[in-house]
């Protein structure tokens, strides 16, 4: 363990500002104009010293084309590259680890399909091909006191989080705070799912990860978002905005309102509020722009939202209620007609509860499933559905 490693980037969690800008297209010049205006208003030059190394961390959770809205759009990444280089950044590196294997073949395919390779060539940024990681202690964590972290993120002078606004079947919402889970290398993510199968604890782990990594700033691609059973199995939905902030919690509070999500009902955001890392609601955000003007009131939420009743249970009964919650939670179901036997679901399953029958079709051993939905998230052909208990369809 690299016990002596310390991430020296300054904390941003006292900052309560967020910028919400309308942007209805992925036209490169339009997106750059919006992000450059935000960077100027934020004073982004204050965190970028001449020649510094800037790591940009997009959401490239799975190999998907930009128009599918599962990943950060390459034009948003390209605009941020231009903005930081304009302010004197030396080396600009794109670093990310998706949900499966973390190696050159997998990440090259992801960079190419997600459109990141081309935009990096155009804007003069580097793609990360250093697949090492380091185990770091986090003595100030509330729950998870050590993490494996991909090396470029540790070494960066400036870490800019470029998230994608989506629903999420396990966490309910995915934005800036959740996006840093991609700094944990590949198949070490299922280990954390296995260690923290409870939704509240899993999201506290995500909060601990944020306080360890100390992101420098965040931009959220909320132009075309994902609704329904995200983060990869939903459908594109146009919202038309870019959100910028220093504090990822402030960014998420502003962004969540645009897709009809109450941030206090998302564990990772409510945990941040309880720990003083976050504004308590939108009224406490020093807001530039109007997320309510861009709000999509009928934004489709994930099927898993139907069982979210713990906020109405007295605190002393919640440990018992969480057991019941897991029992009645919607479950992943494999569509055998679609399944091609590629093994991505089994590869990502923290409990190793997916097997293959004689016809090479995947099967889930129900009694061992912890309903983390990693298999649903990582299926490349959307052959895994989320099925609600019939009582919740009424």
C-alpha positions as CSV (number, residue, x, y, z in Angstrom):
1,X,0.0,0.0,0.0
2,X,1.2,3.5,-0.9
3,X,0.6,4.9,2.6
4,X,2.6,8.0,2.1
5,X,0.8,9.2,-1.0
6,X,-1.2,12.4,-0.4
7,X,-3.3,14.1,-3.0
8,X,-2.3,17.8,-2.6
9,X,-5.0,19.4,-4.6
10,X,-6.9,22.0,-2.6
11,X,-10.4,21.1,-1.3
12,X,-13.3,22.6,-3.2
13,X,-16.1,21.6,-0.9
14,X,-16.6,25.0,0.7
15,X,-17.5,26.5,-2.7
16,X,-21.2,27.0,-3.1
17,X,-21.3,28.4,-6.7
18,X,-22.7,26.8,-9.8
19,X,-23.2,28.0,-13.4
20,X,-26.0,26.7,-15.5
21,X,-25.9,27.7,-19.2
22,X,-28.3,26.8,-22.0
23,X,-26.7,24.9,-24.9
24,X,-29.0,23.2,-27.3
25,X,-26.5,21.6,-29.7
26,X,-23.2,19.8,-29.8
27,X,-21.8,22.1,-32.5
28,X,-18.2,22.4,-31.5
29,X,-18.0,26.2,-31.7
30,X,-21.3,26.6,-29.8
31,X,-20.2,24.2,-27.0
32,X,-16.8,25.9,-26.8
33,X,-18.4,29.3,-26.5
34,X,-20.6,28.2,-23.6
35,X,-17.8,26.5,-21.7
36,X,-15.4,29.3,-22.3
37,X,-17.9,31.8,-20.9
38,X,-18.3,29.5,-17.9
39,X,-14.5,29.2,-17.5
40,X,-14.1,32.9,-17.6
41,X,-16.9,33.5,-15.1
42,X,-15.5,30.9,-12.7
43,X,-12.0,32.3,-12.9
44,X,-10.6,28.9,-14.1
45,X,-7.2,30.5,-14.7
46,X,-6.8,30.7,-10.9
47,X,-6.4,26.9,-10.7
48,X,-4.3,26.4,-13.8
49,X,-0.6,27.4,-13.6
50,X,1.5,27.6,-16.7
51,X,2.8,24.2,-17.7
52,X,0.7,22.2,-15.2
53,X,-0.6,18.7,-15.9
54,X,-4.4,18.7,-16.2
55,X,-6.3,15.4,-16.2
56,X,-9.8,15.4,-17.6
57,X,-12.0,12.6,-16.3
58,X,-15.1,12.1,-18.7
59,X,-17.7,9.4,-18.3
60,X,-16.8,6.6,-20.6
61,X,-18.5,3.9,-18.7
62,X,-19.1,1.7,-21.8
63,X,-18.2,1.6,-25.5
64,X,-21.0,3.5,-27.0
65,X,-21.5,6.1,-29.7
66,X,-21.9,9.7,-28.5
67,X,-25.5,9.9,-29.8
68,X,-26.6,7.2,-27.4
69,X,-26.1,9.5,-24.5
70,X,-24.4,7.0,-22.3
71,X,-21.1,8.8,-22.2
72,X,-19.8,12.4,-22.1
73,X,-20.0,13.9,-25.6
74,X,-16.6,14.4,-27.2
75,X,-17.4,18.0,-28.1
76,X,-17.8,18.8,-24.4
77,X,-14.5,17.2,-23.7
78,X,-12.9,19.1,-26.7
79,X,-14.3,22.4,-25.4
80,X,-12.8,21.8,-22.0
81,X,-9.4,20.9,-23.5
82,X,-9.4,24.2,-25.4
83,X,-10.4,26.2,-22.3
84,X,-7.6,24.8,-20.1
85,X,-5.0,25.0,-22.8
86,X,-5.9,28.6,-23.4
87,X,-5.1,29.2,-19.7
88,X,-1.6,27.8,-20.0
89,X,-2.0,24.1,-19.2
90,X,1.0,22.1,-20.3
91,X,0.0,18.4,-20.6
92,X,-3.7,17.6,-20.9
93,X,-4.6,13.9,-20.4
94,X,-7.9,12.1,-20.8
95,X,-8.1,9.4,-18.1
96,X,-11.0,7.1,-17.3
97,X,-11.6,3.5,-16.4
98,X,-14.9,2.0,-17.5
99,X,-16.9,-0.8,-15.8
100,X,-15.0,-3.8,-17.4
101,X,-11.4,-4.7,-18.0
102,X,-8.9,-1.8,-17.8
103,X,-6.3,-2.3,-20.5
104,X,-5.1,-0.9,-23.8
105,X,-7.4,-2.9,-26.0
106,X,-10.5,-2.1,-24.0
107,X,-9.8,1.6,-23.5
108,X,-8.6,2.1,-27.1
109,X,-11.9,0.8,-28.3
110,X,-13.8,2.9,-25.9
111,X,-11.9,6.1,-26.8
112,X,-12.5,5.4,-30.5
113,X,-16.2,4.6,-30.3
114,X,-17.0,7.4,-27.8
115,X,-15.4,9.9,-30.2
116,X,-12.6,10.9,-27.7
117,X,-9.7,9.8,-29.9
118,X,-10.6,12.2,-32.7
119,X,-11.3,15.1,-30.5
120,X,-7.9,14.7,-28.7
121,X,-6.1,14.7,-32.0
122,X,-7.9,17.8,-33.0
123,X,-7.3,19.7,-29.7
124,X,-3.9,18.4,-28.9
125,X,-4.6,16.3,-25.8
126,X,-3.2,12.9,-24.8
127,X,-5.1,9.7,-24.2
128,X,-4.1,7.8,-21.0
129,X,-2.4,4.4,-21.7
130,X,-0.8,4.1,-18.3
131,X,-2.9,1.3,-16.7
132,X,-1.2,1.2,-13.4
133,X,-3.0,2.1,-10.1
134,X,-2.0,2.6,-6.5
135,X,-3.7,1.7,-3.3
136,X,-4.1,4.8,-1.1
137,X,-5.3,5.3,2.5
138,X,-8.0,7.8,3.2
139,X,-7.7,8.5,7.0
140,X,-10.5,11.0,7.0
141,X,-13.1,8.8,5.3
142,X,-16.3,8.0,7.2
143,X,-16.6,4.5,5.7
144,X,-14.1,3.4,3.1
145,X,-10.5,4.0,4.3
146,X,-8.6,2.9,1.2
147,X,-9.0,2.9,-2.6
148,X,-7.2,1.7,-5.6
149,X,-6.9,4.8,-7.9
150,X,-5.6,5.0,-11.5
151,X,-2.2,6.6,-11.5
152,X,-2.8,9.7,-13.8
153,X,-5.5,10.9,-11.4
154,X,-3.2,10.8,-8.5
155,X,-0.4,12.5,-10.3
156,X,-2.4,15.4,-11.8
157,X,-1.9,19.0,-10.7
158,X,-5.5,19.7,-11.7
159,X,-8.3,17.1,-12.0
160,X,-11.4,18.3,-14.0
161,X,-14.4,16.1,-13.8
162,X,-16.5,16.1,-17.0
163,X,-19.7,14.2,-16.2
164,X,-22.8,13.1,-18.1
165,X,-26.2,13.8,-16.6
166,X,-28.2,10.5,-16.4
167,X,-30.5,8.5,-14.3
168,X,-28.9,5.5,-12.5
169,X,-30.6,2.2,-11.6
170,X,-28.7,1.8,-8.4
171,X,-28.0,5.3,-7.2
172,X,-31.0,7.0,-8.8
173,X,-28.9,9.8,-10.3
174,X,-25.6,10.0,-12.0
175,X,-23.7,13.3,-12.4
176,X,-20.5,14.8,-11.0
177,X,-20.1,13.0,-7.6
178,X,-20.8,9.6,-9.1
179,X,-18.5,10.1,-12.1
180,X,-15.4,9.9,-10.0
181,X,-16.1,6.2,-9.4
182,X,-14.4,5.8,-12.8
183,X,-11.1,6.6,-11.1
184,X,-11.2,3.2,-9.5
185,X,-9.7,0.7,-12.0
186,X,-11.9,-1.6,-14.0
187,X,-12.8,-4.8,-12.1
188,X,-11.9,-3.4,-8.7
189,X,-15.3,-1.6,-9.0
190,X,-17.3,-4.8,-8.5
191,X,-15.2,-5.5,-5.3
192,X,-16.6,-2.2,-3.9
193,X,-20.1,-3.2,-4.9
194,X,-19.6,-6.4,-3.1
195,X,-18.2,-4.7,0.0
196,X,-21.0,-2.2,0.1
197,X,-24.2,-3.8,-1.3
198,X,-26.4,-1.5,0.7
199,X,-27.3,1.5,-1.4
200,X,-26.7,4.0,1.3
201,X,-23.3,2.6,2.2
202,X,-22.3,2.3,-1.4
203,X,-23.0,6.0,-1.9
204,X,-21.2,7.0,1.2
205,X,-18.2,5.2,-0.3
206,X,-18.6,7.4,-3.4
207,X,-18.6,10.5,-1.1
208,X,-15.4,9.2,0.6
209,X,-13.9,8.8,-2.9
210,X,-14.6,12.4,-3.7
211,X,-13.1,13.7,-0.5
212,X,-10.0,11.6,-1.2
213,X,-9.5,12.7,-4.9
214,X,-10.3,16.4,-4.4
215,X,-11.5,17.3,-7.9
216,X,-10.5,20.8,-9.0
217,X,-13.6,21.6,-11.0
218,X,-16.5,20.0,-12.8
219,X,-18.5,20.4,-16.0
220,X,-21.7,18.4,-16.6
221,X,-22.8,17.5,-20.1
222,X,-26.6,18.0,-19.8
223,X,-27.3,18.7,-23.4
224,X,-28.6,15.2,-24.3
225,X,-29.0,13.2,-21.2
226,X,-30.2,9.7,-20.4
227,X,-33.6,9.0,-18.8
228,X,-35.1,5.7,-17.6
229,X,-32.9,2.8,-16.7
230,X,-29.6,4.5,-16.9
231,X,-26.7,4.8,-16.7
232,X,-26.5,2.8,-20.0
233,X,-29.8,1.1,-20.5
234,X,-32.1,4.2,-20.8
235,X,-33.0,6.5,-23.6
236,X,-31.5,9.8,-24.8
237,X,-33.5,12.9,-23.7
238,X,-32.7,16.4,-24.7
239,X,-32.3,18.9,-21.8
240,X,-30.0,21.5,-23.4
241,X,-27.6,22.7,-20.8
242,X,-24.0,22.7,-19.5
243,X,-23.4,23.0,-15.7
244,X,-20.1,24.1,-14.3
245,X,-18.9,24.4,-10.7
246,X,-15.9,23.8,-8.4
247,X,-17.8,21.7,-5.9
248,X,-19.3,18.5,-7.5
249,X,-22.1,18.5,-4.9
250,X,-23.2,22.0,-5.9
251,X,-23.1,21.0,-9.6
252,X,-25.3,18.0,-8.9
253,X,-27.8,19.9,-6.9
254,X,-28.2,22.4,-9.8
255,X,-28.2,19.6,-12.4
256,X,-30.6,17.2,-10.6
257,X,-33.4,19.9,-10.6
258,X,-33.3,19.9,-14.4
259,X,-34.3,16.2,-14.6
260,X,-36.9,16.3,-11.8
261,X,-34.8,14.6,-9.2
262,X,-34.9,15.7,-5.6
263,X,-31.2,15.8,-4.5
264,X,-32.2,15.2,-0.8
265,X,-33.5,11.7,-2.0
266,X,-30.1,10.7,-3.5
267,X,-28.0,9.2,-0.8
268,X,-24.6,10.4,-2.0
269,X,-26.0,14.0,-2.1
270,X,-27.8,13.8,1.2
271,X,-24.7,12.3,2.8
272,X,-22.7,15.2,1.4
273,X,-25.2,17.6,3.0
274,X,-25.0,15.9,6.3
275,X,-21.2,16.1,6.2
276,X,-21.0,19.8,5.3
277,X,-19.6,19.1,1.9
278,X,-22.6,20.4,0.1
279,X,-25.3,23.0,0.0
280,X,-28.5,21.6,1.6
281,X,-30.7,22.6,-1.4
282,X,-30.8,24.8,-4.4
283,X,-31.6,27.9,-2.3
284,X,-28.1,27.5,-0.8
285,X,-26.3,27.4,-4.1
286,X,-24.9,30.6,-5.3
287,X,-26.5,30.1,-8.7
288,X,-25.7,31.8,-12.0
289,X,-28.4,30.8,-14.5
290,X,-31.7,29.1,-14.0
291,X,-32.0,25.3,-13.9
292,X,-35.8,25.5,-13.4
293,X,-36.1,27.2,-16.8
294,X,-34.5,24.1,-18.4
295,X,-36.4,21.6,-16.2
296,X,-37.9,18.5,-17.9
297,X,-40.8,17.8,-15.6
298,X,-41.6,14.4,-17.1
299,X,-38.0,13.1,-17.2
300,X,-38.4,9.3,-16.9
301,X,-36.9,7.9,-13.7
302,X,-35.4,4.4,-13.3
303,X,-37.7,1.5,-12.4
304,X,-35.8,1.1,-9.1
305,X,-37.2,4.4,-7.9
306,X,-40.5,2.7,-7.2
307,X,-39.2,1.1,-3.9
308,X,-37.6,4.2,-2.5
309,X,-39.5,4.4,0.8
310,X,-36.7,4.6,3.4
311,X,-37.0,8.3,3.9
312,X,-40.5,7.7,5.4
313,X,-39.2,5.1,7.8
314,X,-38.1,6.1,11.4
315,X,-34.3,6.1,11.7
316,X,-34.2,3.3,14.2
317,X,-36.1,1.0,11.9
318,X,-34.1,1.7,8.8
319,X,-31.6,-1.2,9.2
320,X,-34.6,-3.6,9.1
321,X,-36.3,-1.7,6.3
322,X,-33.2,-2.0,4.2
323,X,-33.4,-5.8,4.3
324,X,-37.0,-5.6,3.1
325,X,-35.9,-3.1,0.4
326,X,-33.4,-5.5,-1.0
327,X,-36.0,-8.3,-1.0
328,X,-38.5,-6.4,-3.0
329,X,-36.1,-4.4,-5.2
330,X,-36.5,-4.7,-9.0
331,X,-34.2,-7.4,-10.3
332,X,-32.1,-7.8,-13.5
333,X,-33.5,-10.3,-15.9
334,X,-31.6,-11.6,-19.0
335,X,-33.4,-11.5,-22.3
336,X,-32.2,-14.8,-23.7
337,X,-33.3,-14.0,-27.2
338,X,-30.9,-11.0,-27.2
339,X,-28.0,-12.6,-25.2
340,X,-25.0,-13.3,-27.3
341,X,-22.9,-14.9,-24.6
342,X,-20.2,-12.3,-24.6
343,X,-19.5,-12.6,-20.8
344,X,-19.5,-8.9,-20.0
345,X,-22.2,-9.3,-17.5
346,X,-20.4,-12.1,-15.7
347,X,-17.1,-10.1,-15.8
348,X,-18.7,-7.2,-14.0
349,X,-20.8,-9.1,-11.5
350,X,-19.4,-8.6,-7.9
351,X,-21.0,-11.7,-6.5
352,X,-20.0,-14.0,-9.5
353,X,-23.6,-15.0,-9.7
354,X,-23.9,-15.2,-13.5
355,X,-23.3,-18.5,-15.2
356,X,-23.7,-19.8,-18.8
357,X,-25.8,-22.7,-19.9
358,X,-25.2,-25.2,-22.7
359,X,-26.4,-22.8,-25.3
360,X,-23.9,-20.2,-24.0
361,X,-26.7,-17.9,-22.7
362,X,-26.2,-16.1,-19.4
363,X,-28.2,-17.0,-16.4
364,X,-28.5,-15.1,-13.0
365,X,-28.5,-17.2,-9.8
366,X,-31.2,-15.2,-8.1
367,X,-30.4,-16.1,-4.5
368,X,-26.9,-14.7,-4.8
369,X,-27.9,-11.5,-6.7
370,X,-27.3,-8.3,-4.7
371,X,-29.2,-6.1,-7.2
372,X,-26.4,-3.8,-7.9
373,X,-27.3,-3.8,-11.7
374,X,-23.7,-3.9,-12.8
375,X,-24.7,-6.6,-15.4
376,X,-27.4,-4.3,-16.7
377,X,-25.0,-1.4,-16.9
378,X,-22.2,-3.3,-18.7
379,X,-24.3,-5.3,-21.3
380,X,-23.1,-4.0,-24.7
381,X,-26.3,-5.0,-26.5
382,X,-28.9,-4.1,-23.8
383,X,-29.9,-7.7,-23.3
384,X,-30.6,-7.3,-19.6
385,X,-33.8,-5.7,-18.4
386,X,-34.8,-4.5,-15.0
387,X,-38.1,-6.0,-13.8
388,X,-40.2,-4.6,-11.0
389,X,-42.2,-6.8,-8.6
390,X,-45.8,-6.9,-9.9
391,X,-47.2,-5.1,-6.9
392,X,-45.3,-2.0,-7.9
393,X,-46.7,-2.0,-11.4
394,X,-50.2,-1.2,-10.0
